[in-house]
């Protein structure tokens, strides 16, 4: 199983799209940090706590020495403490994948030679592994366009439209 460190935006979108149970069926080892969980609403935290309790999600609690070590990393100025924790724990775990839809996080992951992917990659895996039907994926992508304006930019919209066309046939 590939070690995957996930940030808040991925969890938020998957919970809102009712795809979080599908997500945890992927053949990946999921990790995140307490800092990421603290970015979520209480109801969203409770959803993820269930996966933590079921040992499907490892939640790392960073300590003072971790934060001191993080100070030695060259993080972009605009990267939040929560997002820094994702990159830091990915490096510490020698994670194979950072999951984030945040451009600054993915740019930082790349600068640290970490493989990174976003929500659309998750959709691809869900469909390719027959965890999520094509029809459900199409309707979820259509809802995502209404839910999160980040995905309405021309590049992202184009990527979504390609998948809707491919899976809607």
C-alpha positions, 0 to 999 in steps of 0.5 A, a space after each residue: 500500500 502506498 503511503 498517502 498524506 492528505 490535506 483538509 481540502 480533499 477531505 472537505 470535498 469528499 465529505 461534501 460529495 458523499 464520497 468519503 467512504 469510497 475514498 477509504 476503500 482505495 488501496 492506499 495507506 491514509 495519513 493526516 495531521 491533527 492540524 489538518 483535522 482542526 481545519 474542519 467543522 465538527 461534523 467533518 471531524 466526526 466523520 474522519 474520527 470514525 475512519 481513524 477508529 477503524 484504523 483506516 486513517 492515521 492522524 499524527 499529533 506533532 510535538 514541539 520538536 516537530 514544529 522546531 524541525 519544521 522551522 528548518 524547512 524552506 516553506 513558501 511564505 503563504 503556506 499555512 501551518 496546517 499545510 506545512 504539517 502535511 508536507 512535513 509528515 509526508 517527508 518524515 513518513 517517506 510518503 509516496 503521495 501528497 493529496 491536495 487541491 491547493 496549488 501552493 501545497 502541490 508546488 511545495 510537495 514538488 519542490 521536496 520531490 514528493 509525488 502529489 495529486 488532487 481530487 480529480 486523480 482521486 475520482 480517476 482511481 475511484 472509477 478505475 478501481 470500480 469503487 464508484 460508478 461512472 454515473 455517480 462520478 459524473 453527478 458528483 463532478 457536476 455537483 462539485 462545480 456548484 460546490 467549489 468555485 475553485 473547479 470552475 477555472 478554465 483549466 479545472 473545468 476542462 479537466 472535469 468536462 473531459 471526465 464527464 464526457 468520458 464517463 457519461 458515454 
